[in-house]
Amino acid sequence: MLNDVKIKLYKDYYVDNPTFVFAKIYKVGKDKLRKFFEIDTFPNVYQLHLGKVMKGKWAKEHFKNDNPIVLELACGKGEYAVNLAKMFPEKNFIGIDLKGNRIWRGARTGVDEGIANLAFLRIQIEDILEYFEPGEIDEIWITFADPQPQISREKKRLTFPGFLAKYRILLKPDGKVNLKTDNDGLYAYTCEKVAELNLITHKNTAHLYQSEFADEVLSIKTHYERIYLKHDKNINYIQFSFA
């Protein structure tokens, strides 16, 4: 069920904007379109500008508590956020991605299973500072994000220094960033930037499941990770902080 704020914003942006609606109908498939509109009826999803009203108020107004907030960036179907929320009911989790049809899966699970400490935000991650106050976040997860391997797309990598600067603002002083990836290039790039910026490394391995770090949390496996592992692909992991 939509809250009052979402009802008004939804009407202003979608119902009163037929050009936007028809453009979407003609540009996306029926199933994607259904999911796109259905997630706006979910109480655990905020799309684009709808999330801006929650800035600085996520814990108190959405989750109705004062618990720590953890983000999963480029969450896709939200498999990590869903599982973390189940493991840690004393924390709040927000999955962030731009693809509404992907977010739908995790949000649907959250609604169906009544996972109260789970929410999703559909935005461009580049704009993340518009949705959270400085120091509002306790931890960040980046799990199997697009490695953006082309040199011309370096600024799109989620561990590019421009993104890291934003994470530094969002995180509490002791907040940590976790990168879990099958892509050796993105892992090496991240390690390089962490060193260049004199950040603090807490955990670091190019072979997660052969390391001492493979606990219950890091053993959560997404759909694509399972595929990589079937092909004996190593999984990289690094955890770092800014202080």
Long-range contacts (C-beta under 8 A, 24 or more apart in sequence): 1-41, 1-43, 2-40, 2-41, 2-43, 3-43, 5-50, 5-53, 6-40, 6-46, 6-50, 9-49, 9-50, 9-53, 10-40, 10-50, 13-48, 13-49, 13-50, 14-40, 31-101, 32-100, 32-101, 35-100, 35-101, 35-104, 36-100, 36-101, 36-104, 38-104, 39-100, 39-103, 39-104, 39-107, 39-120, 39-122, 42-107, 42-108, 42-110, 42-111, 42-120, 43-111, 44-107, 44-110, 44-111, 44-115, 44-118, 44-119, 44-120, 45-103, 45-107, 45-119, 45-120, 45-121, 45-122, 46-119, 46-120, 46-121, 46-122, 47-100, 47-121, 47-122, 47-123, 48-122, 48-123, 51-121, 51-122, 51-123, 51-131, 52-130, 52-131, 54-131, 55-130, 55-131, 55-132, 55-133, 56-132, 56-133, 56-136, 58-92, 58-94, 58-119, 58-132, 58-136, 59-92, 59-136, 62-119, 63-92, 63-116, 63-117, 63-119, 65-92, 67-91, 67-92, 67-117, 68-92, 68-138, 68-139, 69-93, 69-94, 69-136, 69-137, 69-138, 70-94, 70-137, 70-138, 70-139, 70-140, 70-141, 71-95, 71-96, 71-137, 71-139, 71-140, 71-141, 71-170, 72-96, 72-140, 72-141, 72-142, 72-143, 73-125, 73-128, 73-140, 73-141, 73-142, 73-145, 73-158, 74-125, 74-142, 74-143, 74-145, 74-146, 74-158, 75-102, 75-103, 75-106, 75-120, 75-143, 76-102, 76-144, 76-222, 77-102, 77-103, 77-105, 77-106, 77-222, 77-223, 78-102, 78-103, 78-105, 78-106, 78-107, 78-109, 78-110, 78-118, 78-120, 79-106, 79-220, 79-222, 79-223, 80-141, 80-143, 80-220, 80-222, 81-106, 81-118, 81-120, 81-141, 82-106, 82-109, 82-110, 82-115, 82-118, 83-220, 84-141, 84-217, 84-220, 85-110, 85-115, 85-117, 85-118, 86-115, 87-216, 87-217, 88-117, 89-117, 91-117, 91-138, 92-117, 92-118, 92-119, 93-117, 93-118, 93-119, 94-118, 94-119, 94-120, 94-121, 95-119, 95-120, 95-121, 96-120, 96-121, 96-122, 96-123, 96-125, 96-128, 97-122, 98-122, 98-123, 98-124, 98-125, 125-158, 125-163, 128-166, 128-170, 129-166, 129-169, 129-170, 132-170, 134-169, 134-170, 135-170, 135-171, 135-172, 135-173, 136-170, 137-170, 137-171, 137-172, 137-175, 138-171, 138-172, 138-175, 139-171, 139-175, 139-176, 139-177, 139-178, 140-167, 140-170, 140-171, 140-175, 140-176, 140-177, 140-178, 141-178, 141-180, 142-177, 142-178, 142-179, 142-180, 142-181, 143-178, 143-180, 143-181, 143-222, 144-180, 144-181, 144-182, 144-222, 144-224, 144-225, 145-181, 145-186, 147-181, 147-183, 147-185, 147-186, 148-186, 149-183, 149-185, 149-186, 157-186, 157-189, 159-186, 159-189, 159-190, 159-193, 160-193, 161-193, 161-197, 164-193, 164-197, 164-199, 167-242, 168-242, 171-241, 171-242, 173-242, 173-243, 174-241, 174-243, 175-241, 175-242, 176-202, 176-239, 176-240, 176-241, 177-239, 177-240, 177-241, 178-237, 178-238, 178-239, 179-236, 179-237, 179-238, 179-239, 180-208, 180-218, 180-235, 180-236, 180-237, 181-235, 181-236, 181-237, 182-224, 182-225, 182-228, 182-233, 182-234, 182-235, 182-236, 183-236, 184-234, 184-236, 186-236, 187-236, 187-238, 190-238, 191-238, 194-238, 194-240, 199-240, 199-241, 199-242, 200-240, 200-241, 200-242, 200-243, 201-238, 201-239, 201-240, 202-239, 202-240, 202-241, 203-237, 203-238, 203-239, 204-237, 204-238, 204-239, 205-236, 205-237, 205-238, 206-234, 206-236, 207-234, 207-235, 208-234, 208-235, 208-236, 208-237, 209-235, 211-237, 213-237
